[in-house]
Structures are given as structure tokens and as C-alpha cells.
Amino acid sequence: MVGGRASERFPALRFDREVCFQPDAGRCRADVALDAFVRCAIARGAVVRHDERVVAIEPAIDGARVRTETATYSAALVVVAAGAWVGELIGLAPLRVTREQYVHLAPRDPTFVWPSFIHHRDPVAYGLETPGAGVKLGEHHAGAVISAPDQPVVPSDATRTRLVAYAREWIPGVDPVVVSEATCLYTSTPTEDFVVDRVGAVVVCSPCSGTASSSRRSSVSSSPG
Ligand SMILES: Cc1cc2nc3c(=O)[nH]c(=O)nc-3n(C[C@H](O)[C@H](O)[C@H](O)COP(=O)(O)OP(=O)(O)OC[C@H]3O[C@@H](n4cnc5c(N)ncnc54)[C@H](O)[C@@H]3O)c2cc1C
């Protein structure tokens, strides 16, 4: 889609070049989806134990052992999906964890249906509407490396200032005033691909973060939620 047509379709955003538009894209509400997965697993006989930290996963002749703070479990196959610190738990070396930061901004027109957007520049900017919170705006891979799970992850004034300046220049459809902000951890492999692999009786999965950077164009996807 050329910039002019994109501006007509999405007047809340500013475009200065050709745009990759993906009309069949969608968004997944992660927290709602997780609740549904857990409910389905329980309905099929799974036992869910919250608040039981795994401290080690060890190979065994008949599969693997999982040691937690309170018990040891044996299984023919263990699937590990431990998020940012999965590398520590199973000795997966090349994962990099960074602190990323985003803000929410108030849309000027509450009836506008926001696309998810990725703007390839340095640093890459991205955003989407968070129902009830506003338009989320963040930078991709712009934060500091976090080397330990207990390291404090606090928002940076410089990043907040950059995000507001970005909104002022590129997102005419929002009021460029921070309504709320938060940090999150990004987990990345050197190639920015996700990880799904198996070593013996241990399967490791990590979607990792922000793996949408293969195109050098700006991209928008129309995704009502
Ligand atoms: C507020 C917020 C906003 C984000 N925004 C973005 C974004 O815009 N773009 C993007 O790409 N990414 C974003 N992320 C990051 C993204 O959420 C993560 O990359 C993604 O959730 C990773 O999924 P996962 O299943 O690998 O790990 P997680 O969702 O982190 O799940 C891991 C699970 O394993 C559990 N666990 C970990 N260690 C142990 C242990 N030793 N014992 C037992 N349980 C353990 C954890 O409690 C957790 O339940 C955001 C994160 C947050 C918090």
C-alpha cells in the first residue's frame, strides 16, 4: 500500500513511504487465552500446581526428573516453557533478556479502529490498541540487558521522552501525553527466531519476543482484537 492510501485508510497514523498492509492479521488476548488453555488442560485431566518453583530438570534413564522446592516428579517427557529465564533453568546459553518499556496514550477519536503497526526505523517502533488502556506504543530491542531475575526493572525517563516525541511526530490520532507506562522483559535468540527444540526427554519452547522484524518496510495489520 502506498503511503497516501495508507493515510486515507489509517488517518490516526502518519506514513512517509510504502506500507506492508496485512488485512487478515489478528490479535490474541494473551491473558484470556492462557486462562482458556489452563481450563481445557484441567478438563482433560491435567493437574495444575501454581506457586511451586522448579529448581532443576535432570535427565534420567526413563525420561527426566523435575525437582521443585517441595517435590520431585518423574516423567517420560518434560516440556519447559519458563519464559525469560528458561536459559538459566536448562542451560540454554544464547538467550538475551532485555528490559523494554512502553506507554499507553489516549486516542483522540474513540471510534477509530486501530491497526497493530510496526515502523522500521532506529529504534523500531510498534504499537497497538489495548482495550480499556489506550494505544500502546513501544520500542523494539531498545532497552538495557537484564542479567539476573532479581535485577530491578524500572522505566527509563529517556525512553519515555523518546516515545512521547515519536507519538507527537508519527501518531496524530493520539494525545501525546502518557496515560500509563510499564516495563516488560524481552527474551531474544541471536537470530530473533523462537525456540522449539528437544534434547532427549526435554522439550523446550520459548516464543521469545518481538520476532516481527524481518521486513524493512513499515507495516500495519488490521486486527480488531
Ligand atoms: C506487560 C508486558 C508487556 C509485554 N509486551 C510485549 C510486546 O509488546 N511484544 C513482545 O514481543 N513481548 C512482550 N512482552 C514479553 C512477552 O510477554 C513474553 O516474551 C512472552 O510472554 C514469553 O512467553 P513464554 O510463554 O515464553 O513465557 P511467560 O509468559 O513468561 O511464561 C513463563 C511461565 O513460566 C513460569 N516459570 C518461570 N520459571 C519457573 C520456574 N523455575 N518454576 C516454575 N515456573 C516457572 C512463570 O511463572 C510463567 O508462568 C511483554 C511482557 C509483559 C509482562
The ligand as an SDF file (V2000), in Angstrom:
LIG
                    3D

 53 58  0  0  0  0  0  0  0  0999 V2000
    3.4130   -6.1860   30.4670 C   0  0  0  0  0  0  0  0  0  0  0  0
    4.1590   -6.9380   29.3660 C   0  0  0  0  0  0  0  0  0  0  0  0
    4.1030   -6.4700   28.0610 C   0  0  0  0  0  0  0  0  0  0  0  0
    4.7790   -7.1550   27.0530 C   0  0  0  0  0  0  0  0  0  0  0  0
    4.7220   -6.6800   25.7640 N   0  0  0  0  0  0  0  0  0  0  0  0
    5.3740   -7.3390   24.7700 C   0  0  0  0  0  0  0  0  0  0  0  0
    5.3050   -6.8860   23.4140 C   0  0  0  0  0  0  0  0  0  0  0  0
    4.6430   -5.9000   23.1100 O   0  0  0  0  0  0  0  0  0  0  0  0
    5.9680   -7.5690   22.4440 N   0  0  0  0  0  0  0  0  0  0  0  0
    6.6740   -8.7060   22.7450 C   0  0  0  0  0  0  0  0  0  0  0  0
    7.2300   -9.3070   21.8590 O   0  0  0  0  0  0  0  0  0  0  0  0
    6.7480   -9.1590   24.0230 N   0  0  0  0  0  0  0  0  0  0  0  0
    6.1280   -8.5030   25.0320 C   0  0  0  0  0  0  0  0  0  0  0  0
    6.2070   -8.9540   26.3220 N   0  0  0  0  0  0  0  0  0  0  0  0
    7.0010  -10.1540   26.5490 C   0  0  0  0  0  0  0  0  0  0  0  0
    6.1550  -11.3850   26.3080 C   0  0  0  0  0  0  0  0  0  0  0  0
    5.0630  -11.3540   27.1840 O   0  0  0  0  0  0  0  0  0  0  0  0
    6.9930  -12.5950   26.5860 C   0  0  0  0  0  0  0  0  0  0  0  0
    8.0440  -12.6350   25.6430 O   0  0  0  0  0  0  0  0  0  0  0  0
    6.1480  -13.8710   26.4700 C   0  0  0  0  0  0  0  0  0  0  0  0
    5.1350  -13.8560   27.4470 O   0  0  0  0  0  0  0  0  0  0  0  0
    7.0030  -15.0650   26.7130 C   0  0  0  0  0  0  0  0  0  0  0  0
    6.1600  -16.2260   26.7490 O   0  0  0  0  0  0  0  0  0  0  0  0
    6.6150  -17.5080   27.4730 P   0  0  0  0  0  0  0  0  0  0  0  0
    5.4580  -18.4610   27.4310 O   0  0  0  0  0  0  0  0  0  0  0  0
    7.9360  -17.9680   26.9390 O   0  0  0  0  0  0  0  0  0  0  0  0
    6.9140  -17.0500   28.9590 O   0  0  0  0  0  0  0  0  0  0  0  0
    5.9810  -16.4260   30.0700 P   0  0  0  0  0  0  0  0  0  0  0  0
    4.7260  -15.8820   29.5280 O   0  0  0  0  0  0  0  0  0  0  0  0
    6.8890  -15.5270   30.8680 O   0  0  0  0  0  0  0  0  0  0  0  0
    5.5960  -17.7150   30.9460 O   0  0  0  0  0  0  0  0  0  0  0  0
    6.5890  -18.4300   31.6910 C   0  0  0  0  0  0  0  0  0  0  0  0
    5.8930  -19.1250   32.8550 C   0  0  0  0  0  0  0  0  0  0  0  0
    6.8300  -19.9810   33.4930 O   0  0  0  0  0  0  0  0  0  0  0  0
    6.7890  -19.7490   34.8930 C   0  0  0  0  0  0  0  0  0  0  0  0
    8.1260  -20.0450   35.4230 N   0  0  0  0  0  0  0  0  0  0  0  0
    9.3050  -19.4470   35.1230 C   0  0  0  0  0  0  0  0  0  0  0  0
   10.3240  -20.0060   35.7990 N   0  0  0  0  0  0  0  0  0  0  0  0
    9.7740  -21.0030   36.5370 C   0  0  0  0  0  0  0  0  0  0  0  0
   10.3090  -21.9420   37.4720 C   0  0  0  0  0  0  0  0  0  0  0  0
   11.6170  -22.0150   37.7630 N   0  0  0  0  0  0  0  0  0  0  0  0
    9.4360  -22.8040   38.0860 N   0  0  0  0  0  0  0  0  0  0  0  0
    8.1060  -22.7920   37.8080 C   0  0  0  0  0  0  0  0  0  0  0  0
    7.5480  -21.9000   36.9350 N   0  0  0  0  0  0  0  0  0  0  0  0
    8.3720  -21.0240   36.3140 C   0  0  0  0  0  0  0  0  0  0  0  0
    6.4090  -18.2880   35.0490 C   0  0  0  0  0  0  0  0  0  0  0  0
    5.8530  -18.0740   36.3320 O   0  0  0  0  0  0  0  0  0  0  0  0
    5.3820  -18.1410   33.9210 C   0  0  0  0  0  0  0  0  0  0  0  0
    4.1010  -18.5460   34.3380 O   0  0  0  0  0  0  0  0  0  0  0  0
    5.5300   -8.3080   27.3500 C   0  0  0  0  0  0  0  0  0  0  0  0
    5.5820   -8.7830   28.6800 C   0  0  0  0  0  0  0  0  0  0  0  0
    4.9060   -8.1020   29.6690 C   0  0  0  0  0  0  0  0  0  0  0  0
    4.9900   -8.6240   31.1020 C   0  0  0  0  0  0  0  0  0  0  0  0
  1  2  1  0
  2  3  1  0
  2 52  2  0
  3  4  2  0
  4  5  1  0
  4 50  1  0
  5  6  2  0
  6  7  1  0
  6 13  1  0
  7  8  2  0
  7  9  1  0
  9 10  1  0
 10 11  2  0
 10 12  1  0
 12 13  2  0
 13 14  1  0
 14 15  1  0
 14 50  1  0
 15 16  1  0
 16 17  1  0
 16 18  1  0
 18 19  1  0
 18 20  1  0
 20 21  1  0
 20 22  1  0
 22 23  1  0
 23 24  1  0
 24 25  2  0
 24 26  1  0
 24 27  1  0
 27 28  1  0
 28 29  2  0
 28 30  1  0
 28 31  1  0
 31 32  1  0
 32 33  1  0
 33 34  1  0
 33 48  1  0
 34 35  1  0
 35 36  1  0
 35 46  1  0
 36 37  1  0
 36 45  1  0
 37 38  2  0
 38 39  1  0
 39 40  1  0
 39 45  2  0
 40 41  1  0
 40 42  2  0
 42 43  1  0
 43 44  2  0
 44 45  1  0
 46 47  1  0
 46 48  1  0
 48 49  1  0
 50 51  2  0
 51 52  1  0
 52 53  1  0
M  END
$$$$
